Amino acid sequence: MSLILAILTAAFFLAADQITKYIVITNMELGQSIDFIDGLLDFTYIHNNGGAWGIFGGSRWFLIGFTAVIMLVLLILLIKNGKKNTLFLWAGSLILSGGIGNLIDRIFRDGKVIDFLHATFINFPIFNVADCAVVIGAGLLILYFILDMKNDAKRVEK
């Protein structure tokens, strides 16, 4: 049951990412900003031709290749280990979903990822739904590794 829920959640994030990007592209001008929650969040439509925080800007093919390799490795790990640990399954599914969402942009939108969520209260870089999935998945993956190390330490003590 957990496998089905993880797949459905990953599919939901991927669909939400692509739908929200389509809505932004068709209803906003590039560079336009719309207040959503005053002082907290606005929608600001930008193109990011780099990775997180714009690193490797303009390196479309490198970012496509790098992302594809990471997604392939993650998929293999999920197939191999996903059924063994629910936390790893959820973490990997979310990271894979977000990675695919941004990879679609890089491939079909001339190397540019559509970003539009702007947390104005901390002036965080503008991001998208796919980025949210990756961050949540990465947080779960860190928790998985912490718990795994803790379990290994307990086994060594015995």
PyRosetta script that sets phi, psi and omega in degrees:
from pyrosetta import init, pose_from_sequence

init()
pose = pose_from_sequence("MSLILAILTAAFFLAADQITKYIVITNMELGQSIDFIDGLLDFTYIHNNGGAWGIFGGSRWFLIGFTAVIMLVLLILLIKNGKKNTLFLWAGSLILSGGIGNLIDRIFRDGKVIDFLHATFINFPIFNVADCAVVIGAGLLILYFILDMKNDAKRVEK")
pose.set_psi(1, -39.4)
pose.set_omega(1, -179.9)
pose.set_phi(2, -63.1)
pose.set_psi(2, -36.8)
pose.set_omega(2, 178.8)
pose.set_phi(3, -61.7)
pose.set_psi(3, -45.3)
pose.set_omega(3, -179.9)
pose.set_phi(4, -64.2)
pose.set_psi(4, -43.6)
pose.set_omega(4, 179.2)
pose.set_phi(5, -63.7)
pose.set_psi(5, -40.8)
pose.set_omega(5, 179.4)
pose.set_phi(6, -64.3)
pose.set_psi(6, -42.4)
pose.set_omega(6, 179.0)
pose.set_phi(7, -65.7)
pose.set_psi(7, -43.8)
pose.set_omega(7, 178.8)
pose.set_phi(8, -63.8)
pose.set_psi(8, -40.0)
pose.set_omega(8, 178.4)
pose.set_phi(9, -65.4)
pose.set_psi(9, -43.0)
pose.set_omega(9, 177.8)
pose.set_phi(10, -62.8)
pose.set_psi(10, -41.9)
pose.set_omega(10, 178.1)
pose.set_phi(11, -64.5)
pose.set_psi(11, -38.6)
pose.set_omega(11, 177.2)
pose.set_phi(12, -61.1)
pose.set_psi(12, -47.6)
pose.set_omega(12, 179.6)
pose.set_phi(13, -62.0)
pose.set_psi(13, -41.6)
pose.set_omega(13, 179.9)
pose.set_phi(14, -64.0)
pose.set_psi(14, -45.8)
pose.set_omega(14, 178.9)
pose.set_phi(15, -64.3)
pose.set_psi(15, -44.5)
pose.set_omega(15, 179.7)
pose.set_phi(16, -61.0)
pose.set_psi(16, -39.4)
pose.set_omega(16, 178.6)
pose.set_phi(17, -61.7)
pose.set_psi(17, -51.1)
pose.set_omega(17, -176.6)
pose.set_phi(18, -68.9)
pose.set_psi(18, -37.4)
pose.set_omega(18, 178.9)
pose.set_phi(19, -67.1)
pose.set_psi(19, -45.0)
pose.set_omega(19, -179.2)
pose.set_phi(20, -65.9)
pose.set_psi(20, -37.3)
pose.set_omega(20, 177.1)
pose.set_phi(21, -64.3)
pose.set_psi(21, -41.4)
pose.set_omega(21, 177.7)
pose.set_phi(22, -62.1)
pose.set_psi(22, -43.3)
pose.set_omega(22, 179.2)
pose.set_phi(23, -61.2)
pose.set_psi(23, -43.7)
pose.set_omega(23, 179.5)
pose.set_phi(24, -63.7)
pose.set_psi(24, -47.7)
pose.set_omega(24, -178.5)
pose.set_phi(25, -59.8)
pose.set_psi(25, -40.0)
pose.set_omega(25, -174.6)
pose.set_phi(26, -86.7)
pose.set_psi(26, -13.1)
pose.set_omega(26, -175.7)
pose.set_phi(27, -121.2)
pose.set_psi(27, -3.7)
pose.set_omega(27, -178.4)
pose.set_phi(28, -130.8)
pose.set_psi(28, 153.9)
pose.set_omega(28, 172.7)
pose.set_phi(29, -89.3)
pose.set_psi(29, 146.1)
pose.set_omega(29, 176.8)
pose.set_phi(30, -55.2)
pose.set_psi(30, 127.7)
pose.set_omega(30, -178.7)
pose.set_phi(31, 91.4)
pose.set_psi(31, -12.7)
pose.set_omega(31, -179.8)
pose.set_phi(32, -69.3)
pose.set_psi(32, 144.2)
pose.set_omega(32, 178.9)
pose.set_phi(33, -127.4)
pose.set_psi(33, 134.9)
pose.set_omega(33, 179.0)
pose.set_phi(34, -126.0)
pose.set_psi(34, 123.5)
pose.set_omega(34, 175.5)
pose.set_phi(35, -62.7)
pose.set_psi(35, 129.7)
pose.set_omega(35, 177.0)
pose.set_phi(36, -109.7)
pose.set_psi(36, -59.0)
pose.set_omega(36, 173.5)
pose.set_phi(37, -123.7)
pose.set_psi(37, 105.4)
pose.set_omega(37, -172.7)
pose.set_phi(38, -49.7)
pose.set_psi(38, 125.0)
pose.set_omega(38, 177.8)
pose.set_phi(39, 80.2)
pose.set_psi(39, -3.4)
pose.set_omega(39, -179.1)
pose.set_phi(40, -120.8)
pose.set_psi(40, -53.2)
pose.set_omega(40, -172.1)
pose.set_phi(41, -146.2)
pose.set_psi(41, 134.7)
pose.set_omega(41, 170.3)
pose.set_phi(42, -134.2)
pose.set_psi(42, 167.3)
pose.set_omega(42, 175.7)
pose.set_phi(43, -102.4)
pose.set_psi(43, 117.8)
pose.set_omega(43, 178.9)
pose.set_phi(44, -128.1)
pose.set_psi(44, 115.0)
pose.set_omega(44, -174.6)
pose.set_phi(45, -84.7)
pose.set_psi(45, 116.1)
pose.set_omega(45, 176.6)
pose.set_phi(46, -136.2)
pose.set_psi(46, 164.3)
pose.set_omega(46, 170.4)
pose.set_phi(47, -108.3)
pose.set_psi(47, 131.2)
pose.set_omega(47, 176.5)
pose.set_phi(48, -112.1)
pose.set_psi(48, 112.6)
pose.set_omega(48, 179.7)
pose.set_phi(49, -96.5)
pose.set_psi(49, 14.9)
pose.set_omega(49, 177.0)
pose.set_phi(50, -121.4)
pose.set_psi(50, -167.5)
pose.set_omega(50, 176.3)
pose.set_phi(51, -89.5)
pose.set_psi(51, -152.9)
pose.set_omega(51, 179.0)
pose.set_phi(52, -56.1)
pose.set_psi(52, 133.3)
pose.set_omega(52, -178.7)
pose.set_phi(53, 58.5)
pose.set_psi(53, 22.4)
pose.set_omega(53, 175.4)
pose.set_phi(54, 79.0)
pose.set_psi(54, 6.9)
pose.set_omega(54, -179.8)
pose.set_phi(55, -64.9)
pose.set_psi(55, 151.9)
pose.set_omega(55, -176.4)
pose.set_phi(56, 58.8)
pose.set_psi(56, 33.8)
pose.set_omega(56, 179.3)
pose.set_phi(57, -53.8)
pose.set_psi(57, 133.5)
pose.set_omega(57, 178.2)
pose.set_phi(58, 81.4)
pose.set_psi(58, 4.2)
pose.set_omega(58, -178.6)
pose.set_phi(59, -99.7)
pose.set_psi(59, 56.8)
pose.set_omega(59, -174.0)
pose.set_phi(60, -50.8)
pose.set_psi(60, -53.9)
pose.set_omega(60, -173.6)
pose.set_phi(61, -69.8)
pose.set_psi(61, -35.8)
pose.set_omega(61, 174.7)
pose.set_phi(62, -61.7)
pose.set_psi(62, -46.9)
pose.set_omega(62, -178.7)
pose.set_phi(63, -66.1)
pose.set_psi(63, -38.0)
pose.set_omega(63, 176.2)
pose.set_phi(64, -63.6)
pose.set_psi(64, -47.9)
pose.set_omega(64, -179.7)
pose.set_phi(65, -63.2)
pose.set_psi(65, -46.6)
pose.set_omega(65, -179.5)
pose.set_phi(66, -61.0)
pose.set_psi(66, -47.2)
pose.set_omega(66, 180.0)
pose.set_phi(67, -63.3)
pose.set_psi(67, -42.6)
pose.set_omega(67, -179.8)
pose.set_phi(68, -62.2)
pose.set_psi(68, -41.7)
pose.set_omega(68, 178.9)
pose.set_phi(69, -64.5)
pose.set_psi(69, -46.3)
pose.set_omega(69, 178.8)
pose.set_phi(70, -60.3)
pose.set_psi(70, -43.8)
pose.set_omega(70, -179.6)
pose.set_phi(71, -64.5)
pose.set_psi(71, -39.1)
pose.set_omega(71, 178.7)
pose.set_phi(72, -65.8)
pose.set_psi(72, -46.6)
pose.set_omega(72, 178.2)
pose.set_phi(73, -61.3)
pose.set_psi(73, -44.0)
pose.set_omega(73, 179.7)
pose.set_phi(74, -63.5)
pose.set_psi(74, -41.5)
pose.set_omega(74, 178.2)
pose.set_phi(75, -62.2)
pose.set_psi(75, -43.1)
pose.set_omega(75, 177.6)
pose.set_phi(76, -61.8)
pose.set_psi(76, -45.1)
pose.set_omega(76, 178.2)
pose.set_phi(77, -62.8)
pose.set_psi(77, -38.8)
pose.set_omega(77, 178.2)
pose.set_phi(78, -65.2)
pose.set_psi(78, -42.7)
pose.set_omega(78, 178.7)
pose.set_phi(79, -64.1)
pose.set_psi(79, -40.8)
pose.set_omega(79, -177.3)
pose.set_phi(80, -75.1)
pose.set_psi(80, -42.1)
pose.set_omega(80, -170.9)
pose.set_phi(81, -118.7)
pose.set_psi(81, -8.0)
pose.set_omega(81, -173.6)
pose.set_phi(82, -59.2)
pose.set_psi(82, -37.0)
pose.set_omega(82, -178.9)
pose.set_phi(83, -75.5)
pose.set_psi(83, -17.5)
pose.set_omega(83, -178.1)
pose.set_phi(84, -80.1)
pose.set_psi(84, -27.5)
pose.set_omega(84, -175.5)
pose.set_phi(85, -145.3)
pose.set_psi(85, 118.3)
pose.set_omega(85, -177.3)
pose.set_phi(86, -63.4)
pose.set_psi(86, -40.2)
pose.set_omega(86, -179.3)
pose.set_phi(87, -62.7)
pose.set_psi(87, -43.2)
pose.set_omega(87, 177.7)
pose.set_phi(88, -64.3)
pose.set_psi(88, -39.7)
pose.set_omega(88, 178.2)
pose.set_phi(89, -59.0)
pose.set_psi(89, -48.4)
pose.set_omega(89, -180.0)
pose.set_phi(90, -65.8)
pose.set_psi(90, -44.8)
pose.set_omega(90, 179.9)
pose.set_phi(91, -59.1)
pose.set_psi(91, -51.3)
pose.set_omega(91, -178.4)
pose.set_phi(92, -64.2)
pose.set_psi(92, -39.4)
pose.set_omega(92, 179.6)
pose.set_phi(93, -62.8)
pose.set_psi(93, -42.5)
pose.set_omega(93, 179.9)
pose.set_phi(94, -68.9)
pose.set_psi(94, -42.6)
pose.set_omega(94, 178.0)
pose.set_phi(95, -62.5)
pose.set_psi(95, -44.1)
pose.set_omega(95, 179.0)
pose.set_phi(96, -61.4)
pose.set_psi(96, -44.0)
pose.set_omega(96, 179.3)
pose.set_phi(97, -60.1)
pose.set_psi(97, -49.3)
pose.set_omega(97, 179.3)
pose.set_phi(98, -65.1)
pose.set_psi(98, -40.7)
pose.set_omega(98, 178.3)
pose.set_phi(99, -62.0)
pose.set_psi(99, -41.4)
pose.set_omega(99, 178.4)
pose.set_phi(100, -65.6)
pose.set_psi(100, -41.3)
pose.set_omega(100, 179.0)
pose.set_phi(101, -57.4)
pose.set_psi(101, -46.3)
pose.set_omega(101, 179.6)
pose.set_phi(102, -75.1)
pose.set_psi(102, -30.5)
pose.set_omega(102, 176.8)
pose.set_phi(103, -64.6)
pose.set_psi(103, -38.9)
pose.set_omega(103, 176.1)
pose.set_phi(104, -56.8)
pose.set_psi(104, -45.0)
pose.set_omega(104, 177.8)
pose.set_phi(105, -60.1)
pose.set_psi(105, -49.4)
pose.set_omega(105, -176.2)
pose.set_phi(106, -59.7)
pose.set_psi(106, -38.5)
pose.set_omega(106, -178.1)
pose.set_phi(107, -75.8)
pose.set_psi(107, -46.1)
pose.set_omega(107, -170.4)
pose.set_phi(108, -101.7)
pose.set_psi(108, -4.0)
pose.set_omega(108, -179.7)
pose.set_phi(109, -124.0)
pose.set_psi(109, 42.0)
pose.set_omega(109, 173.7)
pose.set_phi(110, 57.6)
pose.set_psi(110, 35.9)
pose.set_omega(110, 176.7)
pose.set_phi(111, 82.0)
pose.set_psi(111, 4.1)
pose.set_omega(111, -176.1)
pose.set_phi(112, -106.1)
pose.set_psi(112, 129.4)
pose.set_omega(112, 175.2)
pose.set_phi(113, -92.0)
pose.set_psi(113, 134.8)
pose.set_omega(113, 178.5)
pose.set_phi(114, -82.3)
pose.set_psi(114, 118.9)
pose.set_omega(114, 176.4)
pose.set_phi(115, -118.4)
pose.set_psi(115, 147.5)
pose.set_omega(115, -176.9)
pose.set_phi(116, -156.1)
pose.set_psi(116, -12.7)
pose.set_omega(116, 179.9)
pose.set_phi(117, -89.9)
pose.set_psi(117, 122.6)
pose.set_omega(117, -176.4)
pose.set_phi(118, -125.7)
pose.set_psi(118, 108.0)
pose.set_omega(118, 177.0)
pose.set_phi(119, -79.1)
pose.set_psi(119, 94.2)
pose.set_omega(119, -172.7)
pose.set_phi(120, -73.4)
pose.set_psi(120, -22.2)
pose.set_omega(120, -177.5)
pose.set_phi(121, -69.7)
pose.set_psi(121, -19.8)
pose.set_omega(121, 176.5)
pose.set_phi(122, -124.5)
pose.set_psi(122, 4.3)
pose.set_omega(122, -177.6)
pose.set_phi(123, 50.3)
pose.set_psi(123, 45.3)
pose.set_omega(123, 178.3)
pose.set_phi(124, -73.9)
pose.set_psi(124, 149.3)
pose.set_omega(124, 176.7)
pose.set_phi(125, -55.8)
pose.set_psi(125, 148.3)
pose.set_omega(125, -177.8)
pose.set_phi(126, -69.6)
pose.set_psi(126, 138.3)
pose.set_omega(126, -173.9)
pose.set_phi(127, -138.8)
pose.set_psi(127, -170.6)
pose.set_omega(127, -178.3)
pose.set_phi(128, -142.3)
pose.set_psi(128, -177.9)
pose.set_omega(128, -177.4)
pose.set_phi(129, -65.6)
pose.set_psi(129, -38.4)
pose.set_omega(129, 178.0)
pose.set_phi(130, -59.4)
pose.set_psi(130, -41.9)
pose.set_omega(130, 177.8)
pose.set_phi(131, -61.2)
pose.set_psi(131, -38.3)
pose.set_omega(131, 177.7)
pose.set_phi(132, -61.0)
pose.set_psi(132, -44.1)
pose.set_omega(132, 179.4)
pose.set_phi(133, -61.8)
pose.set_psi(133, -42.9)
pose.set_omega(133, -180.0)
pose.set_phi(134, -63.6)
pose.set_psi(134, -44.3)
pose.set_omega(134, -178.4)
pose.set_phi(135, -66.1)
pose.set_psi(135, -43.7)
pose.set_omega(135, 177.8)
pose.set_phi(136, -63.0)
pose.set_psi(136, -45.4)
pose.set_omega(136, 178.0)
pose.set_phi(137, -61.8)
pose.set_psi(137, -41.5)
pose.set_omega(137, 178.3)
pose.set_phi(138, -64.0)
pose.set_psi(138, -39.5)
pose.set_omega(138, 176.2)
pose.set_phi(139, -61.4)
pose.set_psi(139, -43.3)
pose.set_omega(139, 177.5)
pose.set_phi(140, -65.9)
pose.set_psi(140, -36.1)
pose.set_omega(140, 178.5)
pose.set_phi(141, -66.0)
pose.set_psi(141, -41.3)
pose.set_omega(141, 175.8)
pose.set_phi(142, -61.3)
pose.set_psi(142, -44.7)
pose.set_omega(142, 177.2)
pose.set_phi(143, -60.5)
pose.set_psi(143, -41.5)
pose.set_omega(143, 177.2)
pose.set_phi(144, -57.8)
pose.set_psi(144, -47.7)
pose.set_omega(144, -179.1)
pose.set_phi(145, -65.5)
pose.set_psi(145, -39.2)
pose.set_omega(145, 177.8)
pose.set_phi(146, -62.1)
pose.set_psi(146, -48.3)
pose.set_omega(146, -179.9)
pose.set_phi(147, -64.9)
pose.set_psi(147, -37.7)
pose.set_omega(147, 178.6)
pose.set_phi(148, -64.9)
pose.set_psi(148, -42.1)
pose.set_omega(148, 177.7)
pose.set_phi(149, -65.0)
pose.set_psi(149, -38.8)
pose.set_omega(149, 178.5)
pose.set_phi(150, -63.5)
pose.set_psi(150, -43.0)
pose.set_omega(150, 177.7)
pose.set_phi(151, -65.3)
pose.set_psi(151, -39.5)
pose.set_omega(151, 176.5)
pose.set_phi(152, -62.3)
pose.set_psi(152, -41.7)
pose.set_omega(152, 178.7)
pose.set_phi(153, -62.3)
pose.set_psi(153, -39.7)
pose.set_omega(153, 178.7)
pose.set_phi(154, -65.5)
pose.set_psi(154, -38.7)
pose.set_omega(154, 179.3)
pose.set_phi(155, -66.3)
pose.set_psi(155, -37.6)
pose.set_omega(155, 178.9)
pose.set_phi(156, -66.8)
pose.set_psi(156, -36.8)
pose.set_omega(156, -179.5)
pose.set_phi(157, -64.9)
pose.set_psi(157, -29.5)
pose.set_omega(157, -175.8)
pose.set_phi(158, -77.0)
pose.dump_pdb("model.pdb")
